């Protein structure tokens, strides 16, 4: 019975490693998003040219290389 439990635990560990993927010795860093929203009117991104896209709450939620255009006329560059 104990051997079965060890085998099951070993398989779960192996599956976890497979699912998480091999990081090749690199550390994995989690990104925390701040809990605030800017008063965004629209967003433009390098990939979409000058097309006005639906604005995101802040740069943490917006794609990279996008600009948030605020309702007061200022802009925030998301790099």
PDB file of N, CA, C and O in Angstrom:
ATOM      1  N   UNK A   1       0.818  -1.198   0.000  1.00  0.00           N
ATOM      2  CA  UNK A   1       0.000   0.000   0.000  1.00  0.00           C
ATOM      3  C   UNK A   1       0.859   1.258   0.000  1.00  0.00           C
ATOM      4  O   UNK A   1       0.553   2.220  -0.704  1.00  0.00           O
ATOM      5  N   UNK A   2       1.944   1.255   0.795  1.00  0.00           N
ATOM      6  CA  UNK A   2       2.832   2.412   0.864  1.00  0.00           C
ATOM      7  C   UNK A   2       3.541   2.626  -0.469  1.00  0.00           C
ATOM      8  O   UNK A   2       3.773   3.766  -0.870  1.00  0.00           O
ATOM      9  N   UNK A   3       3.886   1.546  -1.154  1.00  0.00           N
ATOM     10  CA  UNK A   3       4.559   1.661  -2.449  1.00  0.00           C
ATOM     11  C   UNK A   3       3.642   2.318  -3.478  1.00  0.00           C
ATOM     12  O   UNK A   3       4.103   3.080  -4.328  1.00  0.00           O
ATOM     13  N   UNK A   4       2.363   2.028  -3.401  1.00  0.00           N
ATOM     14  CA  UNK A   4       1.394   2.632  -4.308  1.00  0.00           C
ATOM     15  C   UNK A   4       1.309   4.138  -4.082  1.00  0.00           C
ATOM     16  O   UNK A   4       1.243   4.912  -5.038  1.00  0.00           O
ATOM     17  N   UNK A   5       1.310   4.549  -2.824  1.00  0.00           N
ATOM     18  CA  UNK A   5       1.252   5.981  -2.509  1.00  0.00           C
ATOM     19  C   UNK A   5       2.499   6.704  -3.012  1.00  0.00           C
ATOM     20  O   UNK A   5       2.408   7.804  -3.557  1.00  0.00           O
ATOM     21  N   UNK A   6       3.652   6.085  -2.828  1.00  0.00           N
ATOM     22  CA  UNK A   6       4.906   6.686  -3.299  1.00  0.00           C
ATOM     23  C   UNK A   6       4.888   6.806  -4.815  1.00  0.00           C
ATOM     24  O   UNK A   6       5.317   7.822  -5.362  1.00  0.00           O
ATOM     25  N   UNK A   7       4.402   5.790  -5.488  1.00  0.00           N
ATOM     26  CA  UNK A   7       4.318   5.815  -6.940  1.00  0.00           C
ATOM     27  C   UNK A   7       3.382   6.922  -7.412  1.00  0.00           C
ATOM     28  O   UNK A   7       3.705   7.655  -8.347  1.00  0.00           O
ATOM     29  N   UNK A   8       2.240   7.044  -6.777  1.00  0.00           N
ATOM     30  CA  UNK A   8       1.276   8.093  -7.146  1.00  0.00           C
ATOM     31  C   UNK A   8       1.876   9.475  -6.908  1.00  0.00           C
ATOM     32  O   UNK A   8       1.736  10.354  -7.758  1.00  0.00           O
ATOM     33  N   UNK A   9       2.538   9.686  -5.780  1.00  0.00           N
ATOM     34  CA  UNK A   9       3.174  10.969  -5.500  1.00  0.00           C
ATOM     35  C   UNK A   9       4.270  11.283  -6.510  1.00  0.00           C
ATOM     36  O   UNK A   9       4.408  12.428  -6.942  1.00  0.00           O
ATOM     37  N   UNK A  10       5.047  10.277  -6.886  1.00  0.00           N
ATOM     38  CA  UNK A  10       6.104  10.478  -7.877  1.00  0.00           C
ATOM     39  C   UNK A  10       5.516  10.860  -9.232  1.00  0.00           C
ATOM     40  O   UNK A  10       6.050  11.735  -9.914  1.00  0.00           O
ATOM     41  N   UNK A  11       4.431  10.217  -9.622  1.00  0.00           N
ATOM     42  CA  UNK A  11       3.776  10.554 -10.888  1.00  0.00           C
ATOM     43  C   UNK A  11       3.195  11.962 -10.861  1.00  0.00           C
ATOM     44  O   UNK A  11       3.306  12.694 -11.845  1.00  0.00           O
ATOM     45  N   UNK A  12       2.578  12.351  -9.753  1.00  0.00           N
ATOM     46  CA  UNK A  12       2.045  13.704  -9.642  1.00  0.00           C
ATOM     47  C   UNK A  12       3.162  14.742  -9.741  1.00  0.00           C
ATOM     48  O   UNK A  12       2.998  15.778 -10.386  1.00  0.00           O
ATOM     49  N   UNK A  13       4.290  14.463  -9.104  1.00  0.00           N
ATOM     50  CA  UNK A  13       5.430  15.366  -9.191  1.00  0.00           C
ATOM     51  C   UNK A  13       5.941  15.453 -10.620  1.00  0.00           C
ATOM     52  O   UNK A  13       6.235  16.545 -11.107  1.00  0.00           O
ATOM     53  N   UNK A  14       6.048  14.336 -11.287  1.00  0.00           N
ATOM     54  CA  UNK A  14       6.502  14.310 -12.673  1.00  0.00           C
ATOM     55  C   UNK A  14       5.543  15.083 -13.573  1.00  0.00           C
ATOM     56  O   UNK A  14       5.986  15.875 -14.405  1.00  0.00           O
ATOM     57  N   UNK A  15       4.243  14.869 -13.421  1.00  0.00           N
ATOM     58  CA  UNK A  15       3.260  15.601 -14.216  1.00  0.00           C
ATOM     59  C   UNK A  15       3.335  17.101 -13.949  1.00  0.00           C
ATOM     60  O   UNK A  15       3.195  17.905 -14.871  1.00  0.00           O
ATOM     61  N   UNK A  16       3.553  17.471 -12.708  1.00  0.00           N
ATOM     62  CA  UNK A  16       3.694  18.884 -12.367  1.00  0.00           C
ATOM     63  C   UNK A  16       4.879  19.519 -13.056  1.00  0.00           C
ATOM     64  O   UNK A  16       4.795  20.646 -13.545  1.00  0.00           O
ATOM     65  N   UNK A  17       5.984  18.797 -13.094  1.00  0.00           N
ATOM     66  CA  UNK A  17       7.172  19.310 -13.774  1.00  0.00           C
ATOM     67  C   UNK A  17       6.911  19.453 -15.270  1.00  0.00           C
ATOM     68  O   UNK A  17       7.326  20.436 -15.884  1.00  0.00           O
ATOM     69  N   UNK A  18       6.234  18.487 -15.849  1.00  0.00           N
ATOM     70  CA  UNK A  18       5.922  18.542 -17.278  1.00  0.00           C
ATOM     71  C   UNK A  18       4.983  19.702 -17.580  1.00  0.00           C
ATOM     72  O   UNK A  18       5.205  20.439 -18.541  1.00  0.00           O
ATOM     73  N   UNK A  19       3.948  19.872 -16.783  1.00  0.00           N
ATOM     74  CA  UNK A  19       2.974  20.932 -17.018  1.00  0.00           C
ATOM     75  C   UNK A  19       3.605  22.314 -16.842  1.00  0.00           C
ATOM     76  O   UNK A  19       3.368  23.214 -17.648  1.00  0.00           O
ATOM     77  N   UNK A  20       4.402  22.480 -15.798  1.00  0.00           N
ATOM     78  CA  UNK A  20       5.033  23.771 -15.533  1.00  0.00           C
ATOM     79  C   UNK A  20       6.131  24.080 -16.554  1.00  0.00           C
ATOM     80  O   UNK A  20       6.454  25.247 -16.778  1.00  0.00           O
ATOM     81  N   UNK A  21       6.693  23.071 -17.157  1.00  0.00           N
ATOM     82  CA  UNK A  21       7.738  23.272 -18.149  1.00  0.00           C
ATOM     83  C   UNK A  21       9.098  23.435 -17.510  1.00  0.00           C
ATOM     84  O   UNK A  21       9.220  23.773 -16.332  1.00  0.00           O
ATOM     85  N   UNK A  22      10.094  23.192 -18.293  1.00  0.00           N
ATOM     86  CA  UNK A  22      11.470  23.321 -17.820  1.00  0.00           C
ATOM     87  C   UNK A  22      11.911  24.762 -18.005  1.00  0.00           C
ATOM     88  O   UNK A  22      11.792  25.307 -19.103  1.00  0.00           O
ATOM     89  N   UNK A  23      12.415  25.385 -16.955  1.00  0.00           N
ATOM     90  CA  UNK A  23      12.850  26.780 -17.044  1.00  0.00           C
ATOM     91  C   UNK A  23      14.331  26.891 -17.350  1.00  0.00           C
ATOM     92  O   UNK A  23      14.853  28.004 -17.421  1.00  0.00           O
ATOM     93  N   UNK A  24      15.030  25.772 -17.533  1.00  0.00           N
ATOM     94  CA  UNK A  24      16.457  25.749 -17.870  1.00  0.00           C
ATOM     95  C   UNK A  24      17.280  26.589 -16.907  1.00  0.00           C
ATOM     96  O   UNK A  24      18.177  27.317 -17.332  1.00  0.00           O
ATOM     97  N   UNK A  25      16.991  26.499 -15.639  1.00  0.00           N
ATOM     98  CA  UNK A  25      17.767  27.208 -14.642  1.00  0.00           C
ATOM     99  C   UNK A  25      17.395  28.669 -14.470  1.00  0.00           C
ATOM    100  O   UNK A  25      17.969  29.349 -13.619  1.00  0.00           O
ATOM    101  N   UNK A  26      16.456  29.169 -15.249  1.00  0.00           N
ATOM    102  CA  UNK A  26      16.049  30.557 -15.137  1.00  0.00           C
ATOM    103  C   UNK A  26      14.988  30.680 -14.064  1.00  0.00           C
ATOM    104  O   UNK A  26      14.190  29.766 -13.853  1.00  0.00           O
ATOM    105  N   UNK A  27      14.984  31.804 -13.395  1.00  0.00           N
ATOM    106  CA  UNK A  27      13.941  32.024 -12.398  1.00  0.00           C
ATOM    107  C   UNK A  27      12.706  32.592 -13.084  1.00  0.00           C
ATOM    108  O   UNK A  27      12.809  33.313 -14.076  1.00  0.00           O
ATOM    109  N   UNK A  28      11.565  32.265 -12.556  1.00  0.00           N
ATOM    110  CA  UNK A  28      10.298  32.749 -13.089  1.00  0.00           C
ATOM    111  C   UNK A  28       9.823  33.886 -12.198  1.00  0.00           C
ATOM    112  O   UNK A  28       9.772  33.746 -10.976  1.00  0.00           O
ATOM    113  N   UNK A  29       9.475  35.012 -12.812  1.00  0.00           N
ATOM    114  CA  UNK A  29       9.054  36.185 -12.054  1.00  0.00           C
ATOM    115  C   UNK A  29       7.582  36.458 -12.351  1.00  0.00           C
ATOM    116  O   UNK A  29       7.179  36.528 -13.512  1.00  0.00           O
ATOM    117  N   UNK A  30       6.801  36.607 -11.318  1.00  0.00           N
ATOM    118  CA  UNK A  30       5.389  36.947 -11.483  1.00  0.00           C
ATOM    119  C   UNK A  30       5.251  38.462 -11.515  1.00  0.00           C
ATOM    120  O   UNK A  30       5.965  39.170 -10.804  1.00  0.00           O
ATOM    121  N   UNK A  31       4.339  38.956 -12.333  1.00  0.00           N
ATOM    122  CA  UNK A  31       4.108  40.388 -12.444  1.00  0.00           C
ATOM    123  C   UNK A  31       2.812  40.715 -11.717  1.00  0.00           C
ATOM    124  O   UNK A  31       1.761  40.143 -12.008  1.00  0.00           O
ATOM    125  N   UNK A  32       2.897  41.633 -10.780  1.00  0.00           N
ATOM    126  CA  UNK A  32       1.712  42.051 -10.035  1.00  0.00           C
ATOM    127  C   UNK A  32       1.179  43.340 -10.632  1.00  0.00           C
ATOM    128  O   UNK A  32       1.938  44.282 -10.859  1.00  0.00           O
ATOM    129  N   UNK A  33      -0.110  43.388 -10.886  1.00  0.00           N
ATOM    130  CA  UNK A  33      -0.731  44.588 -11.446  1.00  0.00           C
ATOM    131  C   UNK A  33      -1.247  45.482 -10.323  1.00  0.00           C
ATOM    132  O   UNK A  33      -1.862  45.003  -9.371  1.00  0.00           O
ATOM    133  N   UNK A  34      -0.993  46.782 -10.441  1.00  0.00           N
ATOM    134  CA  UNK A  34      -1.527  47.698  -9.431  1.00  0.00           C
ATOM    135  C   UNK A  34      -3.056  47.777  -9.530  1.00  0.00           C
ATOM    136  O   UNK A  34      -3.631  47.598 -10.603  1.00  0.00           O
ATOM    137  N   UNK A  35      -3.682  48.043  -8.417  1.00  0.00           N
ATOM    138  CA  UNK A  35      -5.150  48.093  -8.378  1.00  0.00           C
ATOM    139  C   UNK A  35      -5.650  49.528  -8.525  1.00  0.00           C
ATOM    140  O   UNK A  35      -6.281  50.065  -7.614  1.00  0.00           O
ATOM    141  N   UNK A  36      -5.372  50.142  -9.661  1.00  0.00           N
ATOM    142  CA  UNK A  36      -5.893  51.467  -9.941  1.00  0.00           C
ATOM    143  C   UNK A  36      -6.239  51.555 -11.423  1.00  0.00           C
ATOM    144  O   UNK A  36      -5.665  50.845 -12.248  1.00  0.00           O
ATOM    145  N   UNK A  37      -7.163  52.415 -11.742  1.00  0.00           N
ATOM    146  CA  UNK A  37      -7.549  52.627 -13.131  1.00  0.00           C
ATOM    147  C   UNK A  37      -7.343  54.088 -13.488  1.00  0.00           C
ATOM    148  O   UNK A  37      -7.694  54.986 -12.723  1.00  0.00           O
ATOM    149  N   UNK A  38      -6.774  54.307 -14.653  1.00  0.00           N
ATOM    150  CA  UNK A  38      -6.641  55.655 -15.190  1.00  0.00           C
ATOM    151  C   UNK A  38      -7.922  55.992 -15.943  1.00  0.00           C
ATOM    152  O   UNK A  38      -8.674  55.097 -16.327  1.00  0.00           O
ATOM    153  N   UNK A  39      -8.167  57.263 -16.152  1.00  0.00           N
ATOM    154  CA  UNK A  39      -9.357  57.707 -16.879  1.00  0.00           C
ATOM    155  C   UNK A  39      -9.043  57.690 -18.378  1.00  0.00           C
ATOM    156  O   UNK A  39      -8.836  58.737 -18.990  1.00  0.00           O
ATOM    157  N   UNK A  40      -9.010  56.481 -18.959  1.00  0.00           N
ATOM    158  CA  UNK A  40      -8.570  56.276 -20.335  1.00  0.00           C
ATOM    159  C   UNK A  40      -9.728  56.487 -21.306  1.00  0.00           C
ATOM    160  O   UNK A  40     -10.818  55.941 -21.138  1.00  0.00           O
ATOM    161  N   UNK A  41      -9.451  57.305 -22.339  1.00  0.00           N
ATOM    162  CA  UNK A  41     -10.431  57.544 -23.393  1.00  0.00           C
ATOM    163  C   UNK A  41     -10.302  56.461 -24.467  1.00  0.00           C
ATOM    164  O   UNK A  41     -11.290  55.833 -24.847  1.00  0.00           O
ATOM    165  N   UNK A  42      -9.071  56.249 -24.954  1.00  0.00           N
ATOM    166  CA  UNK A  42      -8.804  55.208 -25.943  1.00  0.00           C
ATOM    167  C   UNK A  42      -7.326  54.854 -25.893  1.00  0.00           C
ATOM    168  O   UNK A  42      -6.548  55.470 -25.165  1.00  0.00           O
ATOM    169  N   UNK A  43      -6.952  53.848 -26.681  1.00  0.00           N
ATOM    170  CA  UNK A  43      -5.584  53.353 -26.694  1.00  0.00           C
ATOM    171  C   UNK A  43      -5.143  53.180 -28.141  1.00  0.00           C
ATOM    172  O   UNK A  43      -5.936  52.775 -28.991  1.00  0.00           O
ATOM    173  N   UNK A  44      -3.881  53.486 -28.424  1.00  0.00           N
ATOM    174  CA  UNK A  44      -3.291  53.190 -29.732  1.00  0.00           C
ATOM    175  C   UNK A  44      -2.081  52.289 -29.500  1.00  0.00           C
ATOM    176  O   UNK A  44      -1.397  52.391 -28.481  1.00  0.00           O
ATOM    177  N   UNK A  45      -1.833  51.408 -30.463  1.00  0.00           N
ATOM    178  CA  UNK A  45      -0.706  50.482 -30.351  1.00  0.00           C
ATOM    179  C   UNK A  45       0.102  50.507 -31.640  1.00  0.00           C
ATOM    180  O   UNK A  45      -0.440  50.757 -32.717  1.00  0.00           O
ATOM    181  N   UNK A  46       1.395  50.248 -31.525  1.00  0.00           N
ATOM    182  CA  UNK A  46       2.273  50.233 -32.697  1.00  0.00           C
ATOM    183  C   UNK A  46       1.796  49.209 -33.719  1.00  0.00           C
ATOM    184  O   UNK A  46       1.903  49.435 -34.924  1.00  0.00           O
ATOM    185  N   UNK A  47       1.277  48.099 -33.248  1.00  0.00           N
ATOM    186  CA  UNK A  47       0.854  47.030 -34.156  1.00  0.00           C
ATOM    187  C   UNK A  47      -0.416  47.358 -34.939  1.00  0.00           C
ATOM    188  O   UNK A  47      -0.685  46.746 -35.973  1.00  0.00           O
ATOM    189  N   UNK A  48      -1.202  48.329 -34.448  1.00  0.00           N
ATOM    190  CA  UNK A  48      -2.460  48.664 -35.131  1.00  0.00           C
ATOM    191  C   UNK A  48      -2.439  50.051 -35.752  1.00  0.00           C
ATOM    192  O   UNK A  48      -3.479  50.545 -36.187  1.00  0.00           O
ATOM    193  N   UNK A  49      -1.286  50.683 -35.802  1.00  0.00           N
ATOM    194  CA  UNK A  49      -1.177  52.012 -36.404  1.00  0.00           C
ATOM    195  C   UNK A  49      -1.888  53.060 -35.570  1.00  0.00           C
ATOM    196  O   UNK A  49      -1.735  53.100 -34.349  1.00  0.00           O
ATOM    197  N   UNK A  50      -2.656  53.897 -36.221  1.00  0.00           N
ATOM    198  CA  UNK A  50      -3.359  54.986 -35.544  1.00  0.00           C
ATOM    199  C   UNK A  50      -4.793  54.624 -35.156  1.00  0.00           C
ATOM    200  O   UNK A  50      -5.553  55.490 -34.721  1.00  0.00           O
ATOM    201  N   UNK A  51      -5.164  53.366 -35.309  1.00  0.00           N
ATOM    202  CA  UNK A  51      -6.519  52.924 -34.958  1.00  0.00           C
ATOM    203  C   UNK A  51      -6.775  53.118 -33.468  1.00  0.00           C
ATOM    204  O   UNK A  51      -5.958  52.723 -32.636  1.00  0.00           O
ATOM    205  N   UNK A  52      -7.907  53.726 -33.134  1.00  0.00           N
ATOM    206  CA  UNK A  52      -8.274  53.950 -31.732  1.00  0.00           C
ATOM    207  C   UNK A  52      -8.906  52.676 -31.183  1.00  0.00           C
ATOM    208  O   UNK A  52      -9.972  52.248 -31.626  1.00  0.00           O
ATOM    209  N   UNK A  53      -8.225  52.082 -30.210  1.00  0.00           N
ATOM    210  CA  UNK A  53      -8.685  50.843 -29.604  1.00  0.00           C
ATOM    211  C   UNK A  53      -9.344  51.120 -28.266  1.00  0.00           C
ATOM    212  O   UNK A  53      -9.143  52.182 -27.678  1.00  0.00           O
ATOM    213  N   UNK A  54     -10.126  50.172 -27.786  1.00  0.00           N
ATOM    214  CA  UNK A  54     -10.726  50.299 -26.464  1.00  0.00           C
ATOM    215  C   UNK A  54      -9.612  50.357 -25.432  1.00  0.00           C
ATOM    216  O   UNK A  54      -8.729  49.499 -25.409  1.00  0.00           O
ATOM    217  N   UNK A  55      -9.660  51.369 -24.583  1.00  0.00           N
ATOM    218  CA  UNK A  55      -8.599  51.580 -23.617  1.00  0.00           C
ATOM    219  C   UNK A  55      -8.616  50.567 -22.482  1.00  0.00           C
ATOM    220  O   UNK A  55      -9.673  50.100 -22.060  1.00  0.00           O
ATOM    221  N   UNK A  56      -7.426  50.238 -22.000  1.00  0.00           N
ATOM    222  CA  UNK A  56      -7.282  49.382 -20.835  1.00  0.00           C
ATOM    223  C   UNK A  56      -7.200  50.256 -19.591  1.00  0.00           C
ATOM    224  O   UNK A  56      -7.011  51.469 -19.691  1.00  0.00           O
ATOM    225  N   UNK A  57      -7.338  49.658 -18.450  1.00  0.00           N
ATOM    226  CA  UNK A  57      -7.377  50.365 -17.174  1.00  0.00           C
ATOM    227  C   UNK A  57      -6.036  51.030 -16.835  1.00  0.00           C
ATOM    228  O   UNK A  57      -6.009  52.153 -16.331  1.00  0.00           O
ATOM    229  N   UNK A  58      -4.925  50.336 -17.113  1.00  0.00           N
ATOM    230  CA  UNK A  58      -3.585  50.873 -16.869  1.00  0.00           C
ATOM    231  C   UNK A  58      -2.593  50.101 -17.735  1.00  0.00           C
ATOM    232  O   UNK A  58      -2.979  49.175 -18.448  1.00  0.00           O
ATOM    233  N   UNK A  59      -1.317  50.479 -17.676  1.00  0.00           N
ATOM    234  CA  UNK A  59      -0.302  49.839 -18.529  1.00  0.00           C
ATOM    235  C   UNK A  59      -0.060  48.383 -18.181  1.00  0.00           C
ATOM    236  O   UNK A  59       0.409  47.620 -19.026  1.00  0.00           O
ATOM    237  N   UNK A  60      -0.361  47.990 -16.985  1.00  0.00           N
ATOM    238  CA  UNK A  60      -0.175  46.600 -16.599  1.00  0.00           C
ATOM    239  C   UNK A  60      -1.113  45.691 -17.410  1.00  0.00           C
ATOM    240  O   UNK A  60      -0.773  44.546 -17.710  1.00  0.00           O
ATOM    241  N   UNK A  61      -2.269  46.202 -17.753  1.00  0.00           N
ATOM    242  CA  UNK A  61      -3.258  45.414 -18.491  1.00  0.00           C
ATOM    243  C   UNK A  61      -3.180  45.635 -19.999  1.00  0.00           C
ATOM    244  O   UNK A  61      -3.704  44.829 -20.768  1.00  0.00           O
ATOM    245  N   UNK A  62      -2.536  46.712 -20.427  1.00  0.00           N
ATOM    246  CA  UNK A  62      -2.419  47.027 -21.850  1.00  0.00           C
ATOM    247  C   UNK A  62      -1.228  46.270 -22.449  1.00  0.00           C
ATOM    248  O   UNK A  62      -0.269  45.964 -21.742  1.00  0.00           O
ATOM    249  N   UNK A  63      -1.290  45.971 -23.739  1.00  0.00           N
ATOM    250  CA  UNK A  63      -0.139  45.331 -24.389  1.00  0.00           C
ATOM    251  C   UNK A  63       1.063  46.275 -24.419  1.00  0.00           C
ATOM    252  O   UNK A  63       0.914  47.492 -24.310  1.00  0.00           O
ATOM    253  N   UNK A  64       2.260  45.695 -24.569  1.00  0.00           N
ATOM    254  CA  UNK A  64       3.463  46.510 -24.682  1.00  0.00           C
ATOM    255  C   UNK A  64       3.418  47.323 -25.965  1.00  0.00           C
ATOM    256  O   UNK A  64       2.756  46.944 -26.930  1.00  0.00           O
ATOM    257  N   UNK A  65       4.124  48.437 -25.966  1.00  0.00           N
ATOM    258  CA  UNK A  65       4.219  49.343 -27.111  1.00  0.00           C
ATOM    259  C   UNK A  65       2.877  49.969 -27.469  1.00  0.00           C
ATOM    260  O   UNK A  65       2.606  50.248 -28.636  1.00  0.00           O
ATOM    261  N   UNK A  66       2.047  50.187 -26.466  1.00  0.00           N
ATOM    262  CA  UNK A  66       0.779  50.882 -26.662  1.00  0.00           C
ATOM    263  C   UNK A  66       0.804  52.193 -25.885  1.00  0.00           C
ATOM    264  O   UNK A  66       1.587  52.358 -24.949  1.00  0.00           O
ATOM    265  N   UNK A  67      -0.048  53.107 -26.278  1.00  0.00           N
ATOM    266  CA  UNK A  67      -0.168  54.386 -25.604  1.00  0.00           C
ATOM    267  C   UNK A  67      -1.598  54.559 -25.135  1.00  0.00           C
ATOM    268  O   UNK A  67      -2.539  54.404 -25.914  1.00  0.00           O
ATOM    269  N   UNK A  68      -1.759  54.880 -23.863  1.00  0.00           N
ATOM    270  CA  UNK A  68      -3.080  55.169 -23.314  1.00  0.00           C
ATOM    271  C   UNK A  68      -3.329  56.662 -23.450  1.00  0.00           C
ATOM    272  O   UNK A  68      -2.527  57.474 -22.989  1.00  0.00           O
ATOM    273  N   UNK A  69      -4.436  57.023 -24.080  1.00  0.00           N
ATOM    274  CA  UNK A  69      -4.808  58.428 -24.253  1.00  0.00           C
ATOM    275  C   UNK A  69      -5.879  58.740 -23.209  1.00  0.00           C
ATOM    276  O   UNK A  69      -6.999  58.233 -23.272  1.00  0.00           O
ATOM    277  N   UNK A  70      -5.509  59.578 -22.256  1.00  0.00           N
ATOM    278  CA  UNK A  70      -6.419  59.895 -21.161  1.00  0.00           C
ATOM    279  C   UNK A  70      -7.413  60.968 -21.575  1.00  0.00           C
ATOM    280  O   UNK A  70      -7.175  61.720 -22.521  1.00  0.00           O
ATOM    281  N   UNK A  71      -8.527  61.033 -20.858  1.00  0.00           N
ATOM    282  CA  UNK A  71      -9.596  61.973 -21.190  1.00  0.00           C
ATOM    283  C   UNK A  71      -9.189  63.420 -20.987  1.00  0.00           C
ATOM    284  O   UNK A  71      -9.808  64.317 -21.559  1.00  0.00           O
ATOM    285  N   UNK A  72      -8.135  63.676 -20.165  1.00  0.00           N
ATOM    286  CA  UNK A  72      -7.681  65.050 -19.961  1.00  0.00           C
ATOM    287  C   UNK A  72      -6.679  65.502 -21.027  1.00  0.00           C
ATOM    288  O   UNK A  72      -6.138  66.604 -20.933  1.00  0.00           O
ATOM    289  N   UNK A  73      -6.423  64.660 -22.045  1.00  0.00           N
ATOM    290  CA  UNK A  73      -5.544  65.007 -23.147  1.00  0.00           C
ATOM    291  C   UNK A  73      -4.115  64.523 -22.989  1.00  0.00           C
ATOM    292  O   UNK A  73      -3.341  64.620 -23.941  1.00  0.00           O
ATOM    293  N   UNK A  74      -3.734  64.012 -21.845  1.00  0.00           N
ATOM    294  CA  UNK A  74      -2.395  63.505 -21.648  1.00  0.00           C
ATOM    295  C   UNK A  74      -2.299  62.060 -22.124  1.00  0.00           C
ATOM    296  O   UNK A  74      -3.314  61.398 -22.342  1.00  0.00           O
ATOM    297  N   UNK A  75      -1.075  61.582 -22.281  1.00  0.00           N
ATOM    298  CA  UNK A  75      -0.857  60.207 -22.727  1.00  0.00           C
ATOM    299  C   UNK A  75       0.085  59.485 -21.775  1.00  0.00           C
ATOM    300  O   UNK A  75       0.911  60.102 -21.103  1.00  0.00           O
ATOM    301  N   UNK A  76      -0.058  58.179 -21.733  1.00  0.00           N
ATOM    302  CA  UNK A  76       0.808  57.319 -20.932  1.00  0.00           C
ATOM    303  C   UNK A  76       1.335  56.240 -21.874  1.00  0.00           C
ATOM    304  O   UNK A  76       0.557  55.498 -22.473  1.00  0.00           O
ATOM    305  N   UNK A  77       2.677  56.155 -22.003  1.00  0.00           N
ATOM    306  CA  UNK A  77       3.295  55.171 -22.877  1.00  0.00           C
ATOM    307  C   UNK A  77       3.542  53.885 -22.104  1.00  0.00           C
ATOM    308  O   UNK A  77       4.145  53.901 -21.032  1.00  0.00           O
ATOM    309  N   UNK A  78       3.080  52.791 -22.646  1.00  0.00           N
ATOM    310  CA  UNK A  78       3.250  51.485 -22.012  1.00  0.00           C
ATOM    311  C   UNK A  78       4.377  50.730 -22.711  1.00  0.00           C
ATOM    312  O   UNK A  78       4.181  50.174 -23.792  1.00  0.00           O
ATOM    313  N   UNK A  79       5.542  50.712 -22.098  1.00  0.00           N
ATOM    314  CA  UNK A  79       6.694  50.035 -22.713  1.00  0.00           C
ATOM    315  C   UNK A  79       7.045  48.796 -21.952  1.00  0.00           C
ATOM    316  O   UNK A  79       7.987  48.094 -22.318  1.00  0.00           O
TER     317      UNK A  79
END
